[in-house]
Amino acid sequence: MPVLPPLPDGLDCACLPRAHDVPAQAQLEPWLATRLGTVALARDARGRPRLAEGDADVNWSHSGDLLLVALARGGQVGVDVERERPRARAVALARRFFAPAEADWLQALPAAAREVAFVRLWCAKEALLKAHGHGLSFGLHKAVFGERDGVLHLLECDALLGAPEAWFLREWAPAPGYRAALAWRRRA
C-alpha cells in the first residue's frame, strides 16, 4: 500500500488499487462507508461528485492501476493522480495552458527532470481546480505554482479561487512511476 504524506486534521486520503473493470465510484464507496456510515453521492451542475448530505466533501482520481480518494470535513478537497510517462510536448503544452513563469521554469530544467516537473504541476493544478469545483475548464493558467525547497507552492491565483495562502497543497509519489497531489481549503 502506498505511503501517504501527513495531512491536517479533517482530511483523509487513500490510494487504492484500481480494478479496471469496475467504475471508480463503486470502488471508493466501501472506503467512504467505513468513514461516514452510509454514502449517497450526487453530482452538482458541473458534474462534480459530492456527498448528497452533510458537511464533508469527497473527490477522487484514477490513473493506471491507482485510485486516489480524499475526504474533507468542513472544507473543499480535490485530488489528482497521474502515471509518469514521456511527454515530448511538455513545454509546448505548458506554454499553451500554464502561466508563462511555469512554462519558463519547465523549459529551464534538464530534459530528464522536465517530464516529472510537468506532471507535478499538472497534478497540483488539477487537484486545486477540482477542489474549487470548476475543474480544468476554469483555466490551468489561473493558478500559478512555483517550487521552493523542492516543494510546489501556490504563488498566485484568480480572485475566484480565493487567497493563495488559504489553500493547502500536498504532493507526493504514491507508487513508483506515479505522482499525486491533494488540494484543500476550509469552507468560509
C-alpha positions in Angstrom: 0.0 0.0 0.0 1.5 3.4 -1.0 2.6 5.7 1.8 0.6 8.9 2.1 2.0 12.2 3.4 0.9 13.7 6.7 -2.4 15.5 6.4 -4.1 18.2 8.6 -7.0 17.3 10.9 -10.2 16.9 8.9 -8.6 15.3 5.9 -8.5 11.6 5.0 -6.9 10.2 1.8 -6.2 6.8 0.5 -4.5 5.4 -2.6 -6.3 2.2 -3.5 -5.6 -0.4 -6.2 -7.8 0.2 -9.2 -9.9 -2.5 -10.8 -10.2 -1.5 -14.5 -13.4 -3.4 -15.0 -15.3 -1.6 -12.1 -16.3 2.1 -12.1 -14.2 4.2 -9.8 -17.2 5.3 -7.8 -18.2 1.8 -7.0 -14.6 1.0 -5.8 -14.4 4.0 -3.5 -17.8 3.7 -1.9 -16.8 1.0 0.6 -13.8 3.2 1.7 -16.2 6.1 2.2 -18.8 4.0 4.0 -16.2 3.0 6.6 -15.6 6.7 7.4 -19.2 8.0 7.0 -21.5 5.1 7.5 -24.0 5.4 4.7 -22.8 7.0 1.5 -25.1 8.8 -1.0 -23.2 10.5 -3.9 -24.7 13.1 -6.2 -23.3 15.4 -8.9 -23.5 19.2 -9.0 -24.5 21.3 -12.1 -20.9 21.0 -13.4 -20.8 17.2 -12.9 -18.5 17.3 -9.9 -19.2 14.5 -7.4 -20.3 15.4 -3.9 -21.9 13.9 -0.9 -25.7 14.2 -1.0 -25.8 15.1 2.7 -23.6 16.6 5.3 -20.6 19.0 5.6 -18.0 16.7 4.1 -16.5 16.9 0.6 -15.2 14.0 -1.5 -13.0 13.8 -4.6 -11.2 11.1 -6.5 -8.9 10.5 -9.4 -7.5 7.4 -11.1 -4.7 6.6 -13.5 -3.2 3.3 -14.5 -3.5 0.9 -11.6 -4.2 3.5 -8.8 -7.4 5.1 -7.5 -6.8 8.1 -5.2 -9.7 9.2 -3.0 -9.9 12.1 -0.4 -12.5 13.1 2.1 -12.6 16.5 3.8 -14.7 17.5 6.7 -15.6 21.2 6.7 -13.6 22.0 3.6 -13.2 21.6 -0.1 -10.9 18.9 -1.4 -9.5 17.9 -4.8 -7.0 15.2 -5.8 -5.2 14.1 -8.9 -3.0 11.1 -9.7 -1.1 10.7 -12.9 1.1 8.0 -14.2 4.5 9.3 -15.3 5.2 8.7 -19.0 7.2 10.5 -21.6 5.7 13.8 -22.6 7.7 15.1 -25.6 5.4 18.2 -25.8 5.5 19.1 -22.1 7.0 22.6 -22.7 4.6 23.3 -25.6 1.6 22.3 -23.5 2.8 24.4 -20.6 3.3 27.4 -23.0 -0.3 27.0 -24.2 -2.1 26.2 -20.9 0.1 27.2 -17.9 1.2 30.6 -16.7 4.3 31.9 -18.5 6.5 31.7 -15.4 5.7 28.0 -15.1 6.5 27.3 -18.7 9.8 29.2 -18.3 10.6 27.1 -15.2 9.9 23.9 -17.1 12.0 24.9 -20.1 15.0 25.8 -17.9 15.0 22.3 -16.3 17.2 19.5 -17.7 15.2 17.3 -20.0 15.2 14.3 -17.6 13.6 16.5 -14.8 11.2 18.3 -17.1 8.7 15.5 -17.5 8.3 14.8 -13.8 8.0 18.6 -13.1 5.3 18.9 -15.7 3.3 16.0 -14.1 3.8 17.6 -10.7 2.4 20.9 -11.9 -0.4 19.2 -13.7 -1.5 17.3 -10.6 -1.3 20.4 -8.4 -3.3 22.4 -10.8 -5.9 19.8 -11.4 -6.3 19.0 -7.7 -6.8 22.7 -6.9 -9.3 23.3 -9.7 -11.2 20.2 -8.7 -11.4 21.3 -5.1 -12.6 24.7 -6.3 -15.4 22.9 -8.2 -14.8 24.2 -11.7 -12.2 21.7 -12.9 -9.8 22.2 -15.8 -12.3 24.3 -17.7 -11.7 27.2 -15.3 -8.2 27.6 -16.8 -4.9 26.0 -15.8 -3.2 29.4 -16.0 -5.4 30.8 -13.2 -3.4 29.0 -10.5 0.4 29.8 -10.6 2.7 27.5 -8.8 6.4 27.8 -8.0 8.9 25.4 -6.5 10.7 26.3 -3.2 12.9 23.8 -1.4 11.7 21.0 -3.7 8.0 21.6 -2.9 5.3 23.3 -5.1 3.6 26.3 -3.6 0.6 28.2 -4.9 2.1 31.7 -5.6 -0.9 33.5 -7.1 -4.4 32.7 -8.3 -7.5 34.1 -9.8 -9.6 36.0 -7.3 -12.4 33.4 -7.7 -10.1 30.8 -6.2 -9.6 33.0 -3.1 -6.3 33.8 -1.4 -3.3 31.6 -2.3 -2.4 31.2 1.4 -5.9 29.7 2.1 -5.0 26.6 0.1 -3.2 23.6 1.5 -1.3 21.5 -1.1 0.4 18.2 -0.7 2.2 16.4 -3.5 3.9 13.0 -3.4 4.8 9.9 -5.3 2.1 7.3 -4.2 3.8 4.5 -6.0 6.8 4.1 -8.4 6.0 5.8 -11.7 3.1 7.9 -10.3 2.7 11.5 -9.0 -0.2 12.7 -6.9 -1.5 16.0 -5.4 -4.1 16.9 -2.9 -5.5 20.5 -2.6 -7.7 21.6 0.3 -9.1 24.6 2.0 -11.6 25.2 4.8 -15.0 26.4 3.9 -15.5 30.1 4.7 
